[in-house]
Amino acid sequence: MTIVAPPPFRTRKALPPDAEALVALVNSAYRGEGSRAGWTTEADLLGGQRTDAAKVLEMIEHPQGVVLLGLRDGVIEACVYLQRKEGRAYLGMLTVRPDLQNSGWGRRLLDQSEEWVREVWRLPLIEMTVITKRTELIRWYERRGYQQTEKRLPFPYGDDRFGIPKVPDLEFVILEKTV
């Protein structure tokens, strides 16, 4: 078995001019037919957009948040959002361009996110929310040390900013990891 190393990339914090490229990346990885090129698609569960420029700009400018970018040759290929909260960090929007998924980009960016939380913010815990029907994604995070909690949050039905549900009974599970 040959193991292929992920392509080289560098990481930097997102800036306001990156917002439009981030919207295109995130929406391409989670929604619509193009998202089916990767394994993180939500296209069977949700329609509409995953995010918009206003939301991404809010994340970039959040005083307790950071959007980290994975770049190759200056092109944004991956991203993740971290928000500092009391005693922990929230991780969301981990995104890799669909045709680069399964190449190690997500794992490397997740590792760098954990390092940021541990070394820069000096926080001991990361939490995230994942739609419970996304069992393959939940298993991916569990293989990286995240554990499901008993906590569930309702999906915000009726708020199209989160997508247009295609199935009933959507809810979020909170996953946690000590870093």
C-alpha positions as a printed NumPy array, in Angstrom:
array([[  0.   ,   0.   ,   0.   ],
       [  1.382,   3.375,  -0.997],
       [  0.64 ,   6.34 ,   1.213],
       [  0.577,   9.654,  -0.589],
       [  1.536,  12.717,   1.415],
       [ -0.915,  15.615,   1.251],
       [  0.113,  18.455,  -1.024],
       [  2.175,  21.198,   0.57 ],
       [  0.201,  24.14 ,   1.84 ],
       [  0.646,  27.043,   4.166],
       [ -1.766,  28.511,   6.658],
       [ -2.679,  32.108,   7.375],
       [ -5.49 ,  34.06 ,   8.987],
       [ -8.252,  35.185,   6.649],
       [ -8.664,  38.856,   5.876],
       [-11.823,  40.718,   4.762],
       [-10.84 ,  40.582,   1.052],
       [-10.879,  36.738,   1.342],
       [-14.614,  36.633,   2.141],
       [-15.953,  36.096,  -1.391],
       [-13.469,  33.288,  -2.132],
       [-14.398,  31.637,   1.166],
       [-18.114,  31.789,   0.37 ],
       [-17.48 ,  30.09 ,  -2.977],
       [-15.276,  27.423,  -1.362],
       [-17.66 ,  26.612,   1.502],
       [-20.778,  26.511,  -0.661],
       [-19.016,  24.324,  -3.254],
       [-18.002,  21.785,  -0.623],
       [-21.346,  21.431,   1.144],
       [-24.199,  22.204,  -1.223],
       [-25.256,  21.605,  -4.789],
       [-24.206,  19.01 ,  -7.318],
       [-20.559,  20.104,  -7.357],
       [-20.256,  19.184,  -3.684],
       [-20.818,  15.523,  -4.574],
       [-17.227,  15.383,  -5.891],
       [-16.185,  15.195,  -2.222],
       [-17.519,  13.193,   0.698],
       [-18.567,  16.1  ,   2.969],
       [-21.614,  17.111,   0.935],
       [-24.848,  17.995,   2.681],
       [-26.694,  18.113,  -0.653],
       [-29.047,  15.249,   0.264],
       [-30.002,  16.91 ,   3.546],
       [-30.043,  20.62 ,   2.749],
       [-30.48 ,  22.89 ,  -0.236],
       [-29.655,  26.55 ,  -0.608],
       [-26.424,  28.15 ,   0.443],
       [-24.229,  27.075,   3.348],
       [-23.014,  30.604,   4.034],
       [-22.896,  34.101,   2.586],
       [-20.437,  36.993,   2.45 ],
       [-21.961,  38.805,   5.428],
       [-21.643,  35.738,   7.671],
       [-18.08 ,  34.99 ,   6.553],
       [-17.05 ,  38.612,   7.037],
       [-18.587,  38.512,  10.519],
       [-16.449,  35.437,  11.295],
       [-13.278,  37.042,   9.928],
       [-13.844,  40.194,  11.979],
       [-15.109,  38.509,  15.156],
       [-12.963,  39.756,  18.065],
       [-12.849,  36.272,  19.593],
       [-12.631,  34.346,  16.313],
       [-10.24 ,  33.44 ,  13.536],
       [-10.69 ,  31.887,  10.122],
       [ -7.605,  29.9  ,   9.171],
       [ -6.914,  29.322,   5.495],
       [ -5.086,  26.441,   3.864],
       [ -3.383,  27.821,   0.757],
       [ -1.486,  26.194,  -2.079],
       [  0.362,  28.515,  -4.434],
       [ -1.598,  31.425,  -2.943],
       [ -5.004,  29.851,  -3.691],
       [ -7.465,  29.166,  -0.856],
       [ -8.096,  25.402,  -0.901],
       [ -9.354,  24.891,   2.675],
       [-10.558,  26.809,   5.715],
       [-11.746,  26.44 ,   9.282],
       [-13.399,  28.797,  11.752],
       [-12.404,  28.942,  15.407],
       [-14.133,  31.003,  18.063],
       [-12.828,  31.5  ,  21.55 ],
       [-15.446,  30.951,  24.22 ],
       [-15.23 ,  30.771,  27.98 ],
       [-12.944,  27.838,  28.77 ],
       [-13.142,  26.292,  25.3  ],
       [-13.068,  26.934,  21.576],
       [-15.749,  26.314,  18.993],
       [-14.627,  24.797,  15.684],
       [-16.792,  25.094,  12.6  ],
       [-16.819,  25.376,   8.85 ],
       [-13.905,  22.961,   8.334],
       [-13.886,  22.938,   4.546],
       [-11.697,  21.397,   1.878],
       [-12.227,  21.877,  -1.844],
       [-14.265,  18.83 ,  -2.973],
       [-11.662,  17.416,  -5.363],
       [ -8.97 ,  17.643,  -2.65 ],
       [-10.98 ,  15.789,  -0.015],
       [ -9.416,  12.499,   1.108],
       [ -5.95 ,  13.915,   0.437],
       [ -5.038,  14.838,   4.032],
       [ -5.891,  18.54 ,   3.837],
       [ -8.734,  18.317,   6.352],
       [ -6.689,  16.339,   8.853],
       [ -3.756,  18.766,   8.615],
       [ -5.977,  21.825,   9.005],
       [ -7.752,  20.179,  11.945],
       [ -4.347,  19.483,  13.55 ],
       [ -3.335,  23.118,  13.038],
       [ -6.65 ,  24.265,  14.529],
       [ -6.052,  22.165,  17.62 ],
       [ -2.537,  23.566,  17.889],
       [ -3.927,  27.136,  17.608],
       [ -6.434,  26.484,  20.409],
       [ -3.817,  24.86 ,  22.629],
       [ -0.803,  27.124,  21.941],
       [ -2.249,  30.534,  21.021],
       [ -5.432,  30.624,  23.075],
       [ -4.23 ,  28.177,  25.738],
       [ -7.629,  26.529,  25.948],
       [ -8.085,  22.872,  26.89 ],
       [-11.208,  21.949,  24.931],
       [-12.664,  22.182,  21.429],
       [-16.336,  21.674,  20.697],
       [-18.294,  21.576,  17.467],
       [-21.767,  20.8  ,  16.205],
       [-22.481,  18.239,  13.493],
       [-25.829,  17.251,  12.017],
       [-26.651,  13.867,  13.574],
       [-27.558,  12.352,  10.197],
       [-23.959,  12.959,   9.029],
       [-22.736,   9.693,  10.538],
       [-19.715,   9.365,   8.222],
       [-18.496,  12.828,   9.231],
       [-19.097,  12.111,  12.92 ],
       [-17.047,   8.901,  12.583],
       [-14.235,  10.884,  10.884],
       [-14.073,  13.246,  13.861],
       [-14.266,  10.352,  16.335],
       [-11.218,   8.772,  14.667],
       [ -9.432,  12.037,  15.445],
       [-10.313,  11.921,  19.134],
       [-13.603,  13.84 ,  19.238],
       [-16.375,  12.357,  21.34 ],
       [-20.11 ,  12.76 ,  21.057],
       [-21.759,  14.341,  24.037],
       [-25.32 ,  13.772,  25.127],
       [-26.104,  17.357,  24.12 ],
       [-28.341,  17.908,  21.1  ],
       [-29.42 ,  21.195,  19.53 ],
       [-32.421,  21.696,  17.266],
       [-31.87 ,  22.565,  13.62 ],
       [-33.051,  26.138,  12.94 ],
       [-35.938,  25.242,  10.62 ],
       [-37.333,  28.305,   8.89 ],
       [-34.016,  30.174,   8.895],
       [-32.771,  29.866,   5.313],
       [-29.333,  31.164,   6.349],
       [-28.634,  27.603,   7.502],
       [-30.03 ,  25.961,   4.384],
       [-33.338,  24.63 ,   3.187],
       [-34.038,  21.239,   4.781],
       [-34.788,  18.344,   2.431],
       [-35.435,  15.83 ,   5.22 ],
       [-37.252,  15.972,   8.563],
       [-35.811,  15.538,  12.036],
       [-32.52 ,  17.373,  11.604],
       [-30.632,  18.145,  14.78 ],
       [-27.062,  18.789,  15.865],
       [-24.881,  16.745,  18.204],
       [-22.079,  18.44 ,  20.102],
       [-18.678,  16.785,  19.777],
       [-15.771,  17.594,  22.126],
       [-12.058,  16.944,  22.335],
       [ -9.517,  17.804,  24.995],
       [ -6.469,  19.342,  23.362]])
